[in-house]
Amino acid sequence: MNLFNISLKINGFPIKKAKTVLETIQQKNDSELSTYIEAKKQDIVTYHLTHNPFYKTFAKEANPKDWNSIPVMTKRHLQQPLNHRLSDGFTTKNVYINKTSGSSGDPFIFAKDKFCHALTWAGFIDRYRWFDLDFNTSKQARFYGIPLNKLGYYKERFKDFLSKRYRFSVFDLGDAQLEKNMNIFKNTKFDYINGYTSSIVQFAKYLQRKNMVLNTMCPTLKACIVTSEMLFEEDKVLLETQLGIPIINEYGAAELGLIAFQNTKNEWIVNTEDLYVEILDENNRVLPYGEEGRVVITSLYNKAHPFIRYDLGDIGKLSKESTLNKPLLETLVGRTNDIVVLPSGKKAAGLSFYYVTKTVIENDGNVKEFIIEQLTLDTFKISYTSSYELSEEKLNNIKAAISKYLEPNLTVEFERKTALERSARGKLKQFKSYL
C-alpha cells in the first residue's frame, strides 16, 4: 500500500498532479528549459506584485522583466506575523505552515501553497529513485530529532509509520545508546539511512571503535543520505568505510524544499525544476561559475508566500562546469554544528538545539536572532536580539526545554544584545562549543 502518497492526498497535497508537472518539466530540451525558467521567474514576481500586499511594499521598484531590479530578501524581512505575508486568497487554513530550523540563528514561520508543497515532495521522490529508493516501500533509518511533548512526539511517530521510518534519537549519542542502535540495525531490514550528518558520523565513529561495518550486519542497506549539516570529505570517507554503502549529499531548506542532490556520478545537481538558484556577491551582483558567494534562491511555484531572491544565509559555489539548465553545486559553507558534550558523559547533536529554539520562536517576530554557546561542560549561554526583553516565564520555559532535551542541572545564562557577532562571511552560527 502506498501509505506515503495516500497521506499526502488526504492532507490536500495533490501529489499526482505534482508528479505530472515535474515529468513535463524534465522532458523539456535545453532550449525549452531555458525559456521555461525565465518565464517562471517573471511569472512568480508578477504574481506576488499583483496579489501579495507585503511583497508589493517590499519590492516597490521591481520590474519582472529586469531581474536585476528584483530586491534580495533575507530572513530578517520575513520576521513578522505570517498573516501579513500571505497572498490574497490564502489563509492559515489552506496552506502548509512550518517553522525554519533556526540553524542560521534567524527563525521564522513560513507558508507554502499546497501544490507547491506537493511539487517539493515530487522532487524528493524523483531524486531518491536515482538510488532505487521508494518513499512508499523503502524502510528508512532516520537520525533526526523528535519533539518530546506528547502531541508532537506521537504526531512524528505517526508520520514515521506512514513513511516507513524508524527514528533514532540524536539527543543521546553515547556508546550505550549507539550499541542499542546497532542491535536494531541487526534485526531490521533497512533500505537506507537518512539524517543529520553529525549524528550519523558519531555512529560511524562508534562502529570504527568496535571494528564493525554496518552493512555486514544489515545487508539490505543501499545508501545513506546526509542532510542539514556540512559533509566534510574526511567524514564522507569514514561513513563510506564504516557503513559500507554509498553516501549521498542532500542540500535543502524547510522553506524551499530540495535545493541540490548528489547523483550516482557524485555530481551535486541543483534543482532547476521548481527553484532558481543564484550565487551573489556582497553587492547582490551575480557571480560567475566557480566563484564563492551567497546562496540566493527563488521558489518558482510558491504563490502563498514569496521567496523571491531569498538569501538563505549559506555561502556556496557553483562549478565552472555548470550551465543554466544543469547547475552543479561544487561547495557549500554553512550549517556546521558541533557535538554537545554534557557532564553525564552524554553526547548530542548540535541540532538538538532546534527543539530548544522552538521555545523562543514566536509568531510576533520578537526574537530576531540568537546564538547558543557552551562555555563549560555544564554552562550554556544564550545571546539574543529582540524587540523587547524575554519574560521570566519565557526564560524558565527555555531552561525547562534544555533540561528535557539534554539533561537536568545545567546552568543557562541569558544576554539580550543589540547585535550578535557574525563570521567574516556574515554567517551567524547557532551553536558553538568552547570545550
Salt bridges, closest charged atoms under 4 A:
GLU38 OE2 - LYS41 NZ 3.20
ASP106 OD2 - ARG422 NH2 3.86
ASP126 OD2 - ARG127 NH1 2.94
ASP132 OD2 - LYS222 NZ 3.35
GLU156 OE2 - LYS159 NZ 3.18
GLU156 OE1 - ARG167 NH2 3.04
ASP160 OD2 - ARG157 NH1 3.96
ASP160 OD1 - ARG165 NE 2.81
ASP160 OD2 - ARG167 NE 2.83
ASP175 OD1 - ARG209 NH2 2.50
GLU267 OE1 - LYS326 NZ 3.53
GLU273 OE1 - ARG127 NH2 2.72
GLU278 OE1 - ARG309 NH2 2.91
ASP281 OD2 - ARG285 NE 3.04
GLU292 OE1 - ARG425 NH1 2.37
ASP311 OD2 - ARG294 NE 2.88
ASP314 OD2 - ARG335 NE 3.26
ASP314 OD1 - LYS427 NZ 2.43
GLU330 OE2 - LYS317 NZ 3.58
ASP338 OD1 - LYS429 NZ 3.48
GLU362 OE2 - LYS394 NZ 3.32
GLU369 OE2 - ARG76 NH1 3.33
GLU369 OE2 - ARG422 NH1 2.46
GLU389 OE1 - ARG416 NH1 3.56
GLU415 OE1 - LYS381 NZ 2.65
